Amino acid sequence: MTYLRHLLWQNGLAGTRPVPPNERVLGNDDLRHLCQQAAAWLENPDNQEAILANGELSDLVYAWREISTTESVATWLTSVTDKDDVFLEVLLRLRYDGIRTNIGRYQGLKLNTLAEFFGGEEYILKRLDNIEAKGHLTELTSQVRKAIELDSPDIPR
């Protein structure tokens, strides 16, 4: 899926830096057809477990958004994160890798980016509060909170 995303960018169907037509691997029509096939596979409920098991879930989610729609990704994420532990694990798998001179390498979580998939930042934070109020999954919740904190603009870069 990541390569398909690369091709979308290459052709200018996503992103802002298309390559010249003679450097493209596929024409736009063929690429759109491949995207339709990939979207059909991604949106098939029989494939939910395979998608969730993907080692590069973050890359897959953002590729899926460009291959299909934000709404289809949001629908899938909503359906697979109904359990608190899965919700937290998915959030942790959607972290990005960053580096700062003052703290070195870290994994952050961009709430403003994930908000489009989960119905807003407020929903994510409220769900975290509710999980914490239950008093379980404290280690996972702590990791998610730390990842959100590391993305804060208040932390020196």
Secondary structure as GFF3:
##gff-version 3
##sequence-region A 1 157
A	DSSP	alpha_helix	2	11	.	.	.	ID=ss1
A	DSSP	three_ten_helix	21	23	.	.	.	ID=ss2
A	DSSP	alpha_helix	28	42	.	.	.	ID=ss3
A	DSSP	three_ten_helix	45	47	.	.	.	ID=ss4
A	DSSP	alpha_helix	48	52	.	.	.	ID=ss5
A	DSSP	alpha_helix	57	67	.	.	.	ID=ss6
A	DSSP	alpha_helix	70	80	.	.	.	ID=ss7
A	DSSP	alpha_helix	84	93	.	.	.	ID=ss8
A	DSSP	beta_strand	96	100	.	.	.	ID=ss9
A	DSSP	beta_strand	104	108	.	.	.	ID=ss10
A	DSSP	alpha_helix	111	118	.	.	.	ID=ss11
A	DSSP	alpha_helix	121	134	.	.	.	ID=ss12
A	DSSP	alpha_helix	138	150	.	.	.	ID=ss13
###
